[in-house]
Amino acid sequence: MAKVTEKKMDQIYNEYQENVNWPASEQTRSCYSEFCRVLDDYVAAACEDAFKNGYKYAMMQNGGAVHE
C-alpha cells in the first residue's frame, strides 16, 4: 500500500469536502438533535446557577439575607 503524505491527505480531504455531499444517517441526525436538546438544557442550567450564585453573592456583600 502506498504511503500517503500529509499534503496528499489534505488534497484528498479538500476534494472530499468540495465534491461529496452524502447525507448523514438517520441515527447521526437523531443523535445530533438529542445532543442539541441536552446542550440547551445544560446551558440553561449553567446560566441559572451563575445568576443565582451571583445574586446570592451580591446580597451577601450588601448585607442582605440569602434564602436557600
All heavy atoms as a GROMACS GRO file, in nm:
protein
  548
    1MET      N    1   0.085  -0.118   0.000
    1MET     CA    2   0.000   0.000   0.000
    1MET      C    3   0.089   0.124   0.000
    1MET      O    4   0.186   0.134   0.074
    1MET     CB    5  -0.090  -0.003   0.123
    1MET     CG    6  -0.189   0.108   0.128
    1MET     SD    7  -0.308   0.073   0.261
    1MET     CE    8  -0.436   0.178   0.212
    2ALA      N    9   0.055   0.221  -0.082
    2ALA     CA   10   0.135   0.343  -0.095
    2ALA      C   11   0.119   0.432   0.026
    2ALA      O   12   0.010   0.443   0.083
    2ALA     CB   13   0.093   0.419  -0.220
    3LYS      N   14   0.229   0.496   0.064
    3LYS     CA   15   0.226   0.589   0.176
    3LYS      C   16   0.160   0.719   0.131
    3LYS      O   17   0.188   0.770   0.023
    3LYS     CB   18   0.368   0.616   0.223
    3LYS     CG   19   0.374   0.707   0.342
    3LYS     CD   20   0.516   0.727   0.389
    3LYS     CE   21   0.516   0.824   0.505
    3LYS     NZ   22   0.651   0.852   0.551
    4VAL      N   23   0.072   0.770   0.214
    4VAL     CA   24   0.004   0.896   0.183
    4VAL      C   25   0.069   1.006   0.265
    4VAL      O   26   0.074   0.999   0.388
    4VAL     CB   27  -0.147   0.886   0.216
    4VAL    CG1   28  -0.217   1.018   0.188
    4VAL    CG2   29  -0.212   0.773   0.138
    5THR      N   30   0.117   1.108   0.195
    5THR     CA   31   0.181   1.220   0.264
    5THR      C   32   0.074   1.312   0.325
    5THR      O   33  -0.044   1.305   0.288
    5THR     CB   34   0.267   1.302   0.168
    5THR    OG1   35   0.181   1.360   0.068
    5THR    CG2   36   0.373   1.216   0.102
    6GLU      N   37   0.119   1.397   0.415
    6GLU     CA   38   0.027   1.494   0.477
    6GLU      C   39  -0.035   1.584   0.370
    6GLU      O   40  -0.154   1.614   0.374
    6GLU     CB   41   0.104   1.576   0.580
    6GLU     CG   42   0.016   1.665   0.664
    6GLU     CD   43  -0.070   1.589   0.765
    6GLU    OE1   44  -0.028   1.481   0.809
    6GLU    OE2   45  -0.178   1.640   0.801
    7LYS      N   46   0.048   1.627   0.275
    7LYS     CA   47  -0.001   1.714   0.167
    7LYS      C   48  -0.107   1.642   0.084
    7LYS      O   49  -0.211   1.700   0.051
    7LYS     CB   50   0.117   1.756   0.078
    7LYS     CG   51   0.079   1.853  -0.030
    7LYS     CD   52   0.202   1.899  -0.108
    7LYS     CE   53   0.161   1.994  -0.218
    7LYS     NZ   54   0.276   2.040  -0.296
    8LYS      N   55  -0.081   1.515   0.050
    8LYS     CA   56  -0.177   1.438  -0.028
    8LYS      C   57  -0.306   1.418   0.052
    8LYS      O   58  -0.417   1.426  -0.003
    8LYS     CB   59  -0.117   1.302  -0.069
    8LYS     CG   60  -0.208   1.217  -0.153
    8LYS     CD   61  -0.239   1.281  -0.287
    8LYS     CE   62  -0.322   1.186  -0.373
    8LYS     NZ   63  -0.368   1.250  -0.496
    9MET      N   64  -0.294   1.391   0.182
    9MET     CA   65  -0.412   1.372   0.266
    9MET      C   66  -0.495   1.500   0.269
    9MET      O   67  -0.618   1.495   0.260
    9MET     CB   68  -0.372   1.332   0.408
    9MET     CG   69  -0.489   1.305   0.499
    9MET     SD   70  -0.599   1.174   0.445
    9MET     CE   71  -0.502   1.031   0.483
   10ASP      N   72  -0.429   1.615   0.277
   10ASP     CA   73  -0.501   1.743   0.273
   10ASP      C   74  -0.574   1.761   0.141
   10ASP      O   75  -0.689   1.807   0.137
   10ASP     CB   76  -0.405   1.860   0.295
   10ASP     CG   77  -0.356   1.871   0.438
   10ASP    OD1   78  -0.419   1.810   0.528
   10ASP    OD2   79  -0.254   1.940   0.459
   11GLN      N   80  -0.508   1.724   0.031
   11GLN     CA   81  -0.570   1.734  -0.101
   11GLN      C   82  -0.692   1.644  -0.111
   11GLN      O   83  -0.798   1.686  -0.158
   11GLN     CB   84  -0.468   1.697  -0.209
   11GLN     CG   85  -0.525   1.702  -0.349
   11GLN     CD   86  -0.427   1.648  -0.453
   11GLN    OE1   87  -0.315   1.609  -0.421
   11GLN    NE2   88  -0.472   1.644  -0.577
   12ILE      N   89  -0.679   1.522  -0.065
   12ILE     CA   90  -0.791   1.426  -0.068
   12ILE      C   91  -0.906   1.479   0.016
   12ILE      O   92  -1.022   1.477  -0.025
   12ILE     CB   93  -0.746   1.288  -0.018
   12ILE    CG1   94  -0.649   1.225  -0.118
   12ILE    CG2   95  -0.866   1.196   0.006
   12ILE    CD1   96  -0.578   1.101  -0.065
   13TYR      N   97  -0.874   1.531   0.135
   13TYR     CA   98  -0.978   1.582   0.224
   13TYR      C   99  -1.049   1.702   0.161
   13TYR      O  100  -1.172   1.712   0.164
   13TYR     CB  101  -0.917   1.622   0.358
   13TYR     CG  102  -1.020   1.677   0.454
   13TYR    CD1  103  -1.116   1.595   0.510
   13TYR    CD2  104  -1.020   1.812   0.487
   13TYR    CE1  105  -1.211   1.645   0.596
   13TYR    CE2  106  -1.114   1.863   0.574
   13TYR     CZ  107  -1.210   1.780   0.628
   13TYR     OH  108  -1.304   1.830   0.714
   14ASN      N  109  -0.973   1.794   0.102
   14ASN     CA  110  -1.033   1.911   0.038
   14ASN      C  111  -1.124   1.871  -0.078
   14ASN      O  112  -1.232   1.927  -0.095
   14ASN     CB  113  -0.925   2.009  -0.009
   14ASN     CG  114  -0.859   2.079   0.107
   14ASN    OD1  115  -0.920   2.100   0.212
   14ASN    ND2  116  -0.733   2.115   0.090
   15GLU      N  117  -1.081   1.775  -0.158
   15GLU     CA  118  -1.165   1.725  -0.267
   15GLU      C  119  -1.292   1.661  -0.213
   15GLU      O  120  -1.401   1.681  -0.266
   15GLU     CB  121  -1.088   1.625  -0.352
   15GLU     CG  122  -0.980   1.688  -0.437
   15GLU     CD  123  -0.894   1.584  -0.509
   15GLU    OE1  124  -0.925   1.463  -0.504
   15GLU    OE2  125  -0.794   1.626  -0.572
   16TYR      N  126  -1.277   1.588  -0.107
   16TYR     CA  127  -1.393   1.524  -0.042
   16TYR      C  128  -1.491   1.632   0.005
   16TYR      O  129  -1.612   1.622  -0.019
   16TYR     CB  130  -1.346   1.439   0.075
   16TYR     CG  131  -1.457   1.387   0.162
   16TYR    CD1  132  -1.530   1.276   0.125
   16TYR    CD2  133  -1.488   1.450   0.283
   16TYR    CE1  134  -1.632   1.228   0.205
   16TYR    CE2  135  -1.590   1.402   0.364
   16TYR     CZ  136  -1.662   1.292   0.324
   16TYR     OH  137  -1.764   1.245   0.403
   17GLN      N  138  -1.440   1.734   0.071
   17GLN     CA  139  -1.526   1.841   0.122
   17GLN      C  140  -1.600   1.912   0.010
   17GLN      O  141  -1.715   1.951   0.025
   17GLN     CB  142  -1.443   1.943   0.201
   17GLN     CG  143  -1.391   1.894   0.332
   17GLN     CD  144  -1.501   1.874   0.433
   17GLN    OE1  145  -1.556   1.766   0.445
   17GLN    NE2  146  -1.534   1.979   0.504
   18GLU      N  147  -1.533   1.930  -0.103
   18GLU     CA  148  -1.593   2.002  -0.215
   18GLU      C  149  -1.689   1.918  -0.298
   18GLU      O  150  -1.786   1.969  -0.352
   18GLU     CB  151  -1.483   2.055  -0.307
   18GLU     CG  152  -1.400   2.165  -0.246
   18GLU     CD  153  -1.285   2.207  -0.336
   18GLU    OE1  154  -1.282   2.168  -0.454
   18GLU    OE2  155  -1.195   2.278  -0.285
   19ASN      N  156  -1.662   1.787  -0.308
   19ASN     CA  157  -1.734   1.705  -0.405
   19ASN      C  158  -1.831   1.603  -0.348
   19ASN      O  159  -1.918   1.554  -0.419
   19ASN     CB  160  -1.634   1.631  -0.495
   19ASN     CG  161  -1.545   1.729  -0.570
   19ASN    OD1  162  -1.591   1.831  -0.619
   19ASN    ND2  163  -1.416   1.699  -0.575
   20VAL      N  164  -1.817   1.568  -0.222
   20VAL     CA  165  -1.900   1.464  -0.165
   20VAL      C  166  -2.002   1.529  -0.072
   20VAL      O  167  -1.966   1.600   0.020
   20VAL     CB  168  -1.816   1.360  -0.088
   20VAL    CG1  169  -1.905   1.255  -0.024
   20VAL    CG2  170  -1.716   1.295  -0.182
   21ASN      N  171  -2.128   1.505  -0.100
   21ASN     CA  172  -2.234   1.564  -0.021
   21ASN      C  173  -2.335   1.458   0.019
   21ASN      O  174  -2.455   1.470  -0.007
   21ASN     CB  175  -2.302   1.677  -0.100
   21ASN     CG  176  -2.394   1.759  -0.012
   21ASN    OD1  177  -2.383   1.756   0.110
   21ASN    ND2  178  -2.485   1.830  -0.073
   22TRP      N  179  -2.286   1.353   0.081
   22TRP     CA  180  -2.376   1.247   0.124
   22TRP      C  181  -2.447   1.288   0.251
   22TRP      O  182  -2.386   1.344   0.342
   22TRP     CB  183  -2.299   1.118   0.148
   22TRP     CG  184  -2.232   1.064   0.026
   22TRP    CD1  185  -2.278   1.070  -0.102
   22TRP    CD2  186  -2.107   0.997   0.019
   22TRP    NE1  187  -2.189   1.010  -0.188
   22TRP    CE2  188  -2.082   0.965  -0.115
   22TRP    CE3  189  -2.013   0.962   0.114
   22TRP    CZ2  190  -1.969   0.898  -0.157
   22TRP    CZ3  191  -1.900   0.896   0.073
   22TRP    CH2  192  -1.878   0.864  -0.061
   23PRO      N  193  -2.575   1.262   0.259
   23PRO     CA  194  -2.646   1.300   0.381
   23PRO      C  195  -2.605   1.211   0.499
   23PRO      O  196  -2.564   1.096   0.482
   23PRO     CB  197  -2.794   1.277   0.346
   23PRO     CG  198  -2.791   1.176   0.235
   23PRO     CD  199  -2.662   1.198   0.161
   24ALA      N  200  -2.616   1.268   0.617
   24ALA     CA  201  -2.586   1.191   0.739
   24ALA      C  202  -2.694   1.085   0.757
   24ALA      O  203  -2.808   1.102   0.714
   24ALA     CB  204  -2.583   1.284   0.859
   25SER      N  205  -2.658   0.979   0.826
   25SER     CA  206  -2.754   0.872   0.851
   25SER      C  207  -2.862   0.921   0.946
   25SER      O  208  -2.846   1.021   1.017
   25SER     CB  209  -2.683   0.751   0.913
   25SER     OG  210  -2.641   0.783   1.045
   26GLU      N  211  -2.973   0.851   0.950
   26GLU     CA  212  -3.082   0.885   1.040
   26GLU      C  213  -3.034   0.881   1.186
   26GLU      O  214  -3.070   0.967   1.266
   26GLU     CB  215  -3.200   0.790   1.022
   26GLU     CG  216  -3.316   0.816   1.116
   26GLU     CD  217  -3.375   0.956   1.105
   26GLU    OE1  218  -3.380   1.010   0.994
   26GLU    OE2  219  -3.413   1.012   1.210
   27GLN      N  220  -2.953   0.783   1.220
   27GLN     CA  221  -2.900   0.773   1.356
   27GLN      C  222  -2.816   0.895   1.392
   27GLN      O  223  -2.827   0.950   1.501
   27GLN     CB  224  -2.818   0.646   1.373
   27GLN     CG  225  -2.763   0.629   1.514
   27GLN     CD  226  -2.678   0.505   1.529
   27GLN    OE1  227  -2.643   0.440   1.431
   27GLN    NE2  228  -2.645   0.472   1.652
   28THR      N  229  -2.733   0.940   1.298
   28THR     CA  230  -2.650   1.058   1.322
   28THR      C  231  -2.737   1.181   1.341
   28THR      O  232  -2.715   1.261   1.434
   28THR     CB  233  -2.552   1.081   1.206
   28THR    OG1  234  -2.465   0.968   1.197
   28THR    CG2  235  -2.469   1.206   1.226
   29ARG      N  236  -2.838   1.199   1.256
   29ARG     CA  237  -2.927   1.314   1.268
   29ARG      C  238  -3.004   1.310   1.400
   29ARG      O  239  -3.020   1.412   1.468
   29ARG     CB  240  -3.023   1.321   1.149
   29ARG     CG  241  -2.953   1.360   1.019
   29ARG     CD  242  -3.052   1.393   0.908
   29ARG     NE  243  -3.147   1.289   0.879
   29ARG     CZ  244  -3.129   1.190   0.791
   29ARG    NH1  245  -3.016   1.183   0.723
   29ARG    NH2  246  -3.222   1.101   0.769
   30SER      N  247  -3.049   1.192   1.438
   30SER     CA  248  -3.124   1.176   1.563
   30SER      C  249  -3.034   1.208   1.683
   30SER      O  250  -3.076   1.280   1.776
   30SER     CB  251  -3.179   1.034   1.574
   30SER     OG  252  -3.242   1.015   1.697
   31CYS      N  253  -2.913   1.155   1.683
   31CYS     CA  254  -2.819   1.181   1.793
   31CYS      C  255  -2.784   1.329   1.800
   31CYS      O  256  -2.772   1.385   1.909
   31CYS     CB  257  -2.693   1.096   1.778
   31CYS     SG  258  -2.721   0.921   1.808
   32TYR      N  259  -2.768   1.392   1.685
   32TYR     CA  260  -2.736   1.535   1.683
   32TYR      C  261  -2.851   1.615   1.743
   32TYR      O  262  -2.828   1.707   1.823
   32TYR     CB  263  -2.708   1.582   1.540
   32TYR     CG  264  -2.681   1.730   1.531
   32TYR    CD1  265  -2.559   1.781   1.574
   32TYR    CD2  266  -2.777   1.816   1.481
   32TYR    CE1  267  -2.533   1.918   1.566
   32TYR    CE2  268  -2.751   1.953   1.474
   32TYR     CZ  269  -2.631   2.002   1.517
   32TYR     OH  270  -2.607   2.137   1.510
   33SER      N  271  -2.973   1.580   1.708
   33SER     CA  272  -3.090   1.650   1.764
   33SER      C  273  -3.095   1.634   1.915
   33SER      O  274  -3.121   1.730   1.988
   33SER     CB  275  -3.219   1.598   1.701
   33SER     OG  276  -3.223   1.629   1.564
   34GLU      N  277  -3.071   1.512   1.963
   34GLU     CA  278  -3.070   1.487   2.107
   34GLU      C  279  -2.957   1.565   2.173
   34GLU      O  280  -2.974   1.623   2.281
   34GLU     CB  281  -3.056   1.338   2.136
   34GLU     CG  282  -3.056   1.303   2.282
   34GLU     CD  283  -3.184   1.336   2.355
   34GLU    OE1  284  -3.290   1.349   2.290
   34GLU    OE2  285  -3.179   1.352   2.479
   35PHE      N  286  -2.840   1.566   2.111
   35PHE     CA  287  -2.726   1.642   2.163
   35PHE      C  288  -2.763   1.789   2.177
   35PHE      O  289  -2.732   1.852   2.279
   35PHE     CB  290  -2.606   1.625   2.069
   35PHE     CG  291  -2.493   1.719   2.099
   35PHE    CD1  292  -2.410   1.699   2.208
   35PHE    CD2  293  -2.470   1.829   2.018
   35PHE    CE1  294  -2.306   1.786   2.236
   35PHE    CE2  295  -2.367   1.916   2.046
   35PHE     CZ  296  -2.284   1.895   2.154
   36CYS      N  297  -2.828   1.846   2.077
   36CYS     CA  298  -2.866   1.988   2.082
   36CYS      C  299  -2.963   2.013   2.197
   36CYS      O  300  -2.950   2.114   2.268
   36CYS     CB  301  -2.926   2.032   1.949
   36CYS     SG  302  -2.805   2.046   1.816
   37ARG      N  303  -3.059   1.924   2.215
   37ARG     CA  304  -3.154   1.940   2.326
   37ARG      C  305  -3.082   1.934   2.460
   37ARG      O  306  -3.107   2.017   2.549
   37ARG     CB  307  -3.263   1.832   2.320
   37ARG     CG  308  -3.370   1.859   2.216
   37ARG     CD  309  -3.488   1.764   2.231
   37ARG     NE  310  -3.453   1.625   2.202
   37ARG     CZ  311  -3.450   1.572   2.081
   37ARG    NH1  312  -3.478   1.646   1.976
   37ARG    NH2  313  -3.419   1.446   2.064
   38VAL      N  314  -2.993   1.837   2.476
   38VAL     CA  315  -2.920   1.822   2.602
   38VAL      C  316  -2.828   1.942   2.625
   38VAL      O  317  -2.817   1.993   2.737
   38VAL     CB  318  -2.841   1.689   2.603
   38VAL    CG1  319  -2.746   1.681   2.720
   38VAL    CG2  320  -2.938   1.571   2.605
   39LEU      N  321  -2.762   1.988   2.520
   39LEU     CA  322  -2.674   2.104   2.533
   39LEU      C  323  -2.754   2.227   2.574
   39LEU      O  324  -2.711   2.305   2.660
   39LEU     CB  325  -2.599   2.129   2.403
   39LEU     CG  326  -2.499   2.244   2.405
   39LEU    CD1  327  -2.391   2.223   2.511
   39LEU    CD2  328  -2.436   2.262   2.267
   40ASP      N  329  -2.870   2.247   2.515
   40ASP     CA  330  -2.956   2.359   2.554
   40ASP      C  331  -2.993   2.351   2.701
   40ASP      O  332  -2.991   2.451   2.773
   40ASP     CB  333  -3.084   2.364   2.468
   40ASP     CG  334  -3.060   2.414   2.328
   40ASP    OD1  335  -2.954   2.474   2.301
   40ASP    OD2  336  -3.149   2.393   2.243
   41ASP      N  337  -3.030   2.231   2.747
   41ASP     CA  338  -3.063   2.212   2.889
   41ASP      C  339  -2.944   2.244   2.978
   41ASP      O  340  -2.958   2.308   3.082
   41ASP     CB  341  -3.110   2.068   2.915
   41ASP     CG  342  -3.245   2.037   2.856
   41ASP    OD1  343  -3.317   2.131   2.814
   41ASP    OD2  344  -3.280   1.917   2.849
   42TYR      N  345  -2.826   2.198   2.938
   42TYR     CA  346  -2.704   2.224   3.016
   42TYR      C  347  -2.675   2.373   3.024
   42TYR      O  348  -2.646   2.427   3.131
   42TYR     CB  349  -2.585   2.150   2.955
   42TYR     CG  350  -2.454   2.193   3.015
   42TYR    CD1  351  -2.415   2.149   3.141
   42TYR    CD2  352  -2.371   2.282   2.948
   42TYR    CE1  353  -2.296   2.191   3.198
   42TYR    CE2  354  -2.252   2.325   3.003
   42TYR     CZ  355  -2.215   2.279   3.128
   42TYR     OH  356  -2.098   2.322   3.184
   43VAL      N  357  -2.680   2.441   2.910
   43VAL     CA  358  -2.651   2.585   2.908
   43VAL      C  359  -2.753   2.660   2.993
   43VAL      O  360  -2.717   2.751   3.069
   43VAL     CB  361  -2.647   2.638   2.763
   43VAL    CG1  362  -2.642   2.790   2.759
   43VAL    CG2  363  -2.527   2.579   2.689
   44ALA      N  364  -2.880   2.624   2.983
   44ALA     CA  365  -2.983   2.689   3.064
   44ALA      C  366  -2.957   2.668   3.213
   44ALA      O  367  -2.967   2.762   3.293
   44ALA     CB  368  -3.121   2.637   3.026
   45ALA      N  369  -2.921   2.547   3.252
   45ALA     CA  370  -2.893   2.518   3.393
   45ALA      C  371  -2.769   2.593   3.440
   45ALA      O  372  -2.767   2.647   3.552
   45ALA     CB  373  -2.875   2.367   3.413
   46ALA      N  374  -2.665   2.599   3.358
   46ALA     CA  375  -2.544   2.671   3.395
   46ALA      C  376  -2.572   2.821   3.410
   46ALA      O  377  -2.522   2.884   3.504
   46ALA     CB  378  -2.434   2.647   3.291
   47CYS      N  379  -2.652   2.876   3.321
   47CYS     CA  380  -2.688   3.018   3.330
   47CYS      C  381  -2.770   3.045   3.456
   47CYS      O  382  -2.748   3.146   3.524
   47CYS     CB  383  -2.766   3.062   3.206
   47CYS     SG  384  -2.664   3.074   3.058
   48GLU      N  385  -2.862   2.957   3.487
   48GLU     CA  386  -2.943   2.972   3.608
   48GLU      C  387  -2.854   2.967   3.732
   48GLU      O  388  -2.869   3.050   3.823
   48GLU     CB  389  -3.050   2.863   3.615
   48GLU     CG  390  -3.140   2.875   3.735
   48GLU     CD  391  -3.248   2.768   3.741
   48GLU    OE1  392  -3.265   2.693   3.643
   48GLU    OE2  393  -3.315   2.761   3.845
   49ASP      N  394  -2.763   2.871   3.737
   49ASP     CA  395  -2.671   2.862   3.850
   49ASP      C  396  -2.586   2.988   3.863
   49ASP      O  397  -2.568   3.042   3.973
   49ASP     CB  398  -2.578   2.741   3.837
   49ASP     CG  399  -2.645   2.610   3.875
   49ASP    OD1  400  -2.754   2.613   3.936
   49ASP    OD2  401  -2.586   2.505   3.843
   50ALA      N  402  -2.533   3.037   3.752
   50ALA     CA  403  -2.449   3.157   3.755
   50ALA      C  404  -2.529   3.277   3.806
   50ALA      O  405  -2.480   3.356   3.888
   50ALA     CB  406  -2.392   3.185   3.616
   51PHE      N  407  -2.652   3.290   3.758
   51PHE     CA  408  -2.736   3.401   3.803
   51PHE      C  409  -2.764   3.391   3.952
   51PHE      O  410  -2.747   3.488   4.028
   51PHE     CB  411  -2.868   3.404   3.725
   51PHE     CG  412  -2.965   3.504   3.781
   51PHE    CD1  413  -2.954   3.638   3.748
   51PHE    CD2  414  -3.065   3.465   3.869
   51PHE    CE1  415  -3.042   3.731   3.800
   51PHE    CE2  416  -3.153   3.557   3.922
   51PHE     CZ  417  -3.142   3.691   3.888
   52LYS      N  418  -2.809   3.274   3.996
   52LYS     CA  419  -2.844   3.256   4.138
   52LYS      C  420  -2.723   3.275   4.228
   52LYS      O  421  -2.733   3.339   4.333
   52LYS     CB  422  -2.907   3.119   4.160
   52LYS     CG  423  -3.048   3.110   4.104
   52LYS     CD  424  -3.109   2.973   4.127
   52LYS     CE  425  -3.251   2.966   4.074
   52LYS     NZ  426  -3.310   2.833   4.093
   53ASN      N  427  -2.609   3.220   4.189
   53ASN     CA  428  -2.489   3.236   4.270
   53ASN      C  429  -2.444   3.382   4.274
   53ASN      O  430  -2.403   3.433   4.378
   53ASN     CB  431  -2.376   3.146   4.220
   53ASN     CG  432  -2.400   3.001   4.252
   53ASN    OD1  433  -2.472   2.968   4.347
   53ASN    ND2  434  -2.343   2.913   4.172
   54GLY      N  435  -2.451   3.449   4.161
   54GLY     CA  436  -2.416   3.591   4.156
   54GLY      C  437  -2.510   3.675   4.242
   54GLY      O  438  -2.468   3.767   4.313
   55TYR      N  439  -2.637   3.644   4.235
   55TYR     CA  440  -2.736   3.716   4.315
   55TYR      C  441  -2.710   3.694   4.464
   55TYR      O  442  -2.711   3.790   4.542
   55TYR     CB  443  -2.877   3.670   4.277
   55TYR     CG  444  -2.986   3.747   4.347
   55TYR    CD1  445  -3.030   3.868   4.296
   55TYR    CD2  446  -3.044   3.699   4.464
   55TYR    CE1  447  -3.131   3.941   4.359
   55TYR    CE2  448  -3.144   3.770   4.529
   55TYR     CZ  449  -3.187   3.890   4.476
   55TYR     OH  450  -3.285   3.961   4.540
   56LYS      N  451  -2.687   3.568   4.502
   56LYS     CA  452  -2.660   3.538   4.643
   56LYS      C  453  -2.535   3.611   4.690
   56LYS      O  454  -2.532   3.667   4.800
   56LYS     CB  455  -2.640   3.387   4.663
   56LYS     CG  456  -2.766   3.306   4.653
   56LYS     CD  457  -2.733   3.158   4.667
   56LYS     CE  458  -2.851   3.070   4.637
   56LYS     NZ  459  -2.816   2.927   4.644
   57TYR      N  460  -2.432   3.611   4.610
   57TYR     CA  461  -2.308   3.677   4.647
   57TYR      C  462  -2.330   3.827   4.662
   57TYR      O  463  -2.282   3.889   4.758
   57TYR     CB  464  -2.198   3.648   4.544
   57TYR     CG  465  -2.065   3.706   4.584
   57TYR    CD1  466  -1.991   3.645   4.685
   57TYR    CD2  467  -2.015   3.819   4.523
   57TYR    CE1  468  -1.868   3.698   4.724
   57TYR    CE2  469  -1.893   3.872   4.561
   57TYR     CZ  470  -1.820   3.811   4.662
   57TYR     OH  471  -1.699   3.863   4.701
   58ALA      N  472  -2.402   3.887   4.570
   58ALA     CA  473  -2.430   4.031   4.578
   58ALA      C  474  -2.510   4.062   4.704
   58ALA      O  475  -2.483   4.162   4.772
   58ALA     CB  476  -2.505   4.077   4.454
   59MET      N  477  -2.606   3.979   4.736
   59MET     CA  478  -2.686   4.000   4.856
   59MET      C  479  -2.597   3.990   4.980
   59MET      O  480  -2.610   4.071   5.073
   59MET     CB  481  -2.800   3.899   4.865
   59MET     CG  482  -2.908   3.919   4.759
   59MET     SD  483  -2.994   4.076   4.775
   59MET     CE  484  -3.089   4.044   4.923
   60MET      N  485  -2.507   3.894   4.983
   60MET     CA  486  -2.417   3.878   5.096
   60MET      C  487  -2.326   4.000   5.111
   60MET      O  488  -2.300   4.046   5.222
   60MET     CB  489  -2.332   3.752   5.081
   60MET     CG  490  -2.408   3.623   5.102
   60MET     SD  491  -2.319   3.471   5.061
   60MET     CE  492  -2.154   3.503   5.110
   61GLN      N  493  -2.277   4.051   5.000
   61GLN     CA  494  -2.187   4.167   5.003
   61GLN      C  495  -2.258   4.294   5.049
   61GLN      O  496  -2.196   4.383   5.104
   61GLN     CB  497  -2.124   4.189   4.866
   61GLN     CG  498  -2.029   4.081   4.823
   61GLN     CD  499  -1.913   4.066   4.921
   61GLN    OE1  500  -1.847   4.162   4.957
   61GLN    NE2  501  -1.892   3.945   4.968
   62ASN      N  502  -2.388   4.300   5.025
   62ASN     CA  503  -2.465   4.417   5.063
   62ASN      C  504  -2.540   4.398   5.194
   62ASN      O  505  -2.628   4.477   5.228
   62ASN     CB  506  -2.562   4.456   4.952
   62ASN     CG  507  -2.489   4.512   4.832
   62ASN    OD1  508  -2.404   4.599   4.846
   62ASN    ND2  509  -2.519   4.461   4.715
   63GLY      N  510  -2.510   4.292   5.267
   63GLY     CA  511  -2.572   4.269   5.396
   63GLY      C  512  -2.713   4.216   5.389
   63GLY      O  513  -2.784   4.214   5.488
   64GLY      N  514  -2.755   4.174   5.272
   64GLY     CA  515  -2.891   4.121   5.257
   64GLY      C  516  -2.899   3.976   5.298
   64GLY      O  517  -2.800   3.904   5.304
   65ALA      N  518  -3.017   3.935   5.332
   65ALA     CA  519  -3.039   3.795   5.370
   65ALA      C  520  -3.039   3.708   5.245
   65ALA      O  521  -3.089   3.747   5.140
   65ALA     CB  522  -3.171   3.781   5.444
   66VAL      N  523  -2.983   3.591   5.260
   66VAL     CA  524  -2.981   3.495   5.150
   66VAL      C  525  -3.066   3.376   5.190
   66VAL      O  526  -3.044   3.316   5.294
   66VAL     CB  527  -2.838   3.448   5.118
   66VAL    CG1  528  -2.839   3.344   5.008
   66VAL    CG2  529  -2.751   3.566   5.079
   67HIS      N  530  -3.167   3.348   5.110
   67HIS     CA  531  -3.257   3.236   5.137
   67HIS      C  532  -3.226   3.123   5.041
   67HIS      O  533  -3.215   3.142   4.923
   67HIS     CB  534  -3.403   3.279   5.121
   67HIS     CG  535  -3.440   3.393   5.210
   67HIS    ND1  536  -3.455   3.382   5.345
   67HIS    CD2  537  -3.461   3.525   5.181
   67HIS    CE1  538  -3.486   3.499   5.396
   67HIS    NE2  539  -3.489   3.589   5.298
   68GLU      N  540  -3.207   3.006   5.096
   68GLU     CA  541  -3.179   2.888   5.012
   68GLU      C  542  -3.308   2.830   4.961
   68GLU      O  543  -3.409   2.830   5.019
   68GLU     CB  544  -3.104   2.781   5.093
   68GLU     CG  545  -2.963   2.825   5.128
   68GLU     CD  546  -2.870   2.836   5.009
   68GLU    OE1  547  -2.883   2.757   4.914
   68GLU    OE2  548  -2.786   2.926   5.010
   0.00000   0.00000   0.00000
